[in-house]
Amino acid sequence: MTEVTGEGLPGPGRPPGPGRESARDGGPGESRGRGPDRECGAGPVREGGVESDQEYGAEPDRECAARSGGRGHGPGSVRDGGRDPVRHREAERLARAALTRVLEPGDERAGRWLRQTGPIELMRRLTVEDGSAEKLPGMTAARLGGYRLRAAGAEPGRDLAAVAAVGGRFVCPGDREWPSQLDDLGDARPVGLWVRGRPDLRLWSLRSVAVVGARACTPYGAHMAAALASGLAERGWVVVSGAAFGVDGAAHRGALAAGGATTAVLACGVDVAYPRGHAELLGRLAQQGLIVAELPPSSHPTRSRFILRNRVIAALTRGTVVVEAEYRSGSLVTARQAQRLGRFAMGVPGPATSGLSAGVHELLRGEGLLVTDADEVVELVGDIGDLPPVRRGPVLPRDHLDAVTARVLDALPYHGVARPRDLARTAGTSADETLGRLYELHSLGFVEREGDGWRLTLPSARNDDARRGGT
């Protein structure tokens, strides 16, 4: 296991070496190689009067707490004489990277421990058998045994090197790239995010919309997802989805086809192609977009991780659009999570007889908002003034007629010829005014004169619904 220390940290581009300051005498000296210096609560501890190395340190550091805004790492902290806060930050990063292997995503109990103790102290308690872990609220022997089993195999240095090898990085709370909207999840906030791709995650998340839906979607669902995603991308919005089959894949492809930005949030490691059928799509996302995951490299998905992944999608974006979903659908979990976080939950309606749209319709019967295209989505999640165009049906020639002329046109029978006097009686106008209106209609192509009477223009020579104005 890689040791988390405050200085001389192993990791990508920074191998351990001599020349580090000795924690025992506070002066310059060479590392003894057995364990790291006591930086931020990490270093050798004594057991029965004999020094022994312990992972992630034995004594938490109050000075580290002072550097991180006054958050202590628990009782028994010691001062270390004002060590470099940059080294402490690197130690925290290693501890958080290790914790992504130990803790399951969305573990709120562990999230409270992390908030109360800090990542270095929490990792220390989970690895050192000094009785401090048993004092954590809600900790049981069975739970602690599982944590320690995972912690024994955690190698954060190796994970950081693995993600760097595929062009990725590890983003922690407090980093400039960390999306602050994830903090709305409270204790369910991710410990950290493994990110693959060149763009800045925080900047991309500022204007992002989630498009999710059924894996076994219909051609209608795939078309709507692609159309929504391409429309959003053309308007400068980032499309976020889960890279699954069906609606998710269609959304990513729609955004990429429009030359836009898209982010995939996975329930596995960023270096794992899941589903395998989307290996090519994930490769494009790594080159043109972003791939994000809570789980460290090489981790594989489970059913529960898919559900917990959805809370990150909901928190990362301004709103969630559901395109086709059954009553029991993970996409609806994303929409409901978005509602709880104060985001917009939107749905695209489908046929009333389609089981794949039943969940969406149930969402729309509640507090969900109906959308049919990208303009309507942007109206909800966008800034003031982002309004869709006015929606109306086609304008027919009859719409330009005044009320009297329209009444004369309506008085004409569909078949046969009518005299002006009969038309005046039906339209409620004088004979002279009716005759004038008939000539006006004739100039517009609505009617024709036949002897002493008038008739409607034959359908082949005029707009089919000119007389009735359509339906």
Secondary structure, 3 states (H helix, E strand, C coil): CCCCCCCCCCCCCCCCCCCCECCCCCCECCCCCCCCCCCCCCCCEEECCEEECCCCCCCCEHHHHHHCCCCCCCCCCECCCCCCHHHHHHHHHHHHHHHHHHCCCCCHHHHHHHHHHCHHHHHHHHHCCCCCHHHCCCCCHHHHHHHHHHHHCCCHHHHHHHHHHCCEEEECCCCCCCCHHHHHHHHHCCCCEEEECCCCHHHHHHCEEEEEECCCCCHHHHHHHHHHHHHHHHCCCEEEECCCCCHHHHHHHHHHHCCCCEEEEECCCCCCCCCHHHHHHHHHHHHHCEEEECCCCCCCCCHHHHHHHHHHHHHHCCEEEEECCCCCCHHHHHHHHHHHCCCEEEEECCCCCCHHHHHHHHHHHCCCEECCCHHHHHHHHCCCCCCCCCCCCCCCHHHHCCHHHHHHHHHCCCCCCECHHHHHHHHCCCHHHHHHHHHHHHHCCCEEEECCEEEECCHHHCCCCCCCCCC
